[in-house]
Amino acid sequence: MDDVPTLFLLIALGLLLLVVAFSSGTEVAMLSANRYRIRNRAERGEHSARILEGLLAKPDDWLSANLIVLTLASAGVTTIATILAVRSGHRYALLLPTLVVPTMMLVFCELAPKIFAAVHADRVALGAAWTYRVLVALSRPGVSLANWAAYALLRVFGVVQGRTQSDSNLSADELRTVVAESGPLVPQRHRQMLLSILDLERATVNDIMIPRQEIAGINLEHDWDQILEQLRTTPHTRLPVYQDDIDEMVGLLHMKRVAQELARGTLDRNRLEEIARAREPYFVPEGTSLTVQLANFQRNRRRFAIVVDEYGDVMGLVTLEDLLEEIVGEFTSDPATAAHRDVLREAPGTYIINASATNRALNRTLGWSLPTDGPKTLNGLLLEQLETIPPAGTVLRVGTHEFEVLQIADNAIRTVRVREITDAGRSRRLQPGA
C-alpha cells in the first residue's frame, strides 16, 4: 500500500464512507418499510415494489449481504485512515483513525442516514431494492457461509433453522389499532365501519336481538278484525305467526303475499295460516356470534331469525338489518332521528330512552360506558341494580348518569329519562319524588 497515491486513498476513503452510510440507512429503511403498502404497490405492477417484497420475504439473505458489505467497508475505512495517518508523520495523526473518522462515521454515516431512512422508509427501501438484489446475488457464497456459521452458534441456544414463524400477520386487536390510528388516510365514517366489522366477533345475537316481549307478530287466536287492523298498520315487511303463544310458532308472513291476497279479497284466517306455514321460521341458538350469524344469513338466504335458548323457548328476534346496522349505523331517512330510534333528546344532557334498547347500542350511539357483560338491555341493567320492579318516578344513579323511571308495563321498565351528571357517585336508589 506504500506506493498507492494519497489522492487515490482519499477518494477510496470517501467512497467507503458513502458505502457505510448507504448500508446503515437502507437497513433501517428495509426494516421500517410498510409491508402492506409495499404489497399493494407490488400488486399494482410496480417492479421495484415486487423486488422489495421478495427481499423482505427473506430477511436472512439481504441482512447478511448488508452486514458483509458494512463490515468490509468499515474495515476498509479504518485501514485507509490508519495508512494516511502514518504517512502524514504528524504527532497527532493517529487521532484520525481513532477519533476523527469514527466521529464522522457516527454522525454522517450512521445517525443522519438512519434518521432520514426512518422518516422516508418506503421511498428509500424502494430505491435500494435493485441494489440489494444485485448484492444478494453477488454475495450468495459469503451469505451462505455466514448463515451457516450464525445458525451453528444459535443451535447452542435452541434456535433451529426453518422453525421460526412469521409474525407479519396481524391479530384482530393489532388490526384495530392500525385502523384506529390510520388518521386522515381513512375517513372517520369508514374507519368506524371497519372497527365495527372487527367488533362483530365480540358480539352475539343476544346483544342486538329484539327481546321476546317486543316482538311484533300475528296471534292466530286473536279476533279476525284485530288481525286485519294489525296487517294494515304494521311497518314491518315480515311478521312471525304463532298460535296463542309465541313459542308455538306457525311460520313467517311476508306482507307482499298478504297485500296480494287483500287486493283479491281472498284473505281469511285459514288462508293467512296457509301462507305463514309455507315459510318455516328460522331458529338460531342464543350466543351465536354476529360474524357466524352474518354468514348463516348469507348461506341460508334468510333475513329473519328467531333466537331460542337451550330449551327451545323464544328469547328474541334478530334480522339482517339489525346486524348490518352494527356496521353502518342506523338506517333512517330522518336526520333528526339519525342518532338512534330508541333515543329522544329532550334537552342538553337529557334523553328520553326506550328501556328495551341494548346497552351496547346506547354506548355506541351516545358515547356512554354502560356495563355490557351482564344484562343486555337498559331495562335489565336497571332491574338488576334495583333488585325489584320499581314504580314510576323512581330515580337511580349509575356511574355518571341518573335514570328516572317514567313508565312501567308488563313487569318491565318501558321508558326512562336519563340525565348526565358531573360527579360519578355509587349506584343508589331514590324513592319517587326524592
Beta strands, then each sheet from edge to edge (+ up, - down):
strand 1: 210-211
strand 2: 218-219
strand 3: 238-242
strand 4: 249-254
strand 5: 283-285
strand 6: 304-308
strand 7: 314-319
strand 8: 343-347
strand 9: 350-354
strand 10: 395-409
strand 11: 412-430
sheet 1: 1+ 7- 6+ 5+
sheet 2: 2+ 3+ 4-
sheet 3: 8+ 9- 11+ 10-
end
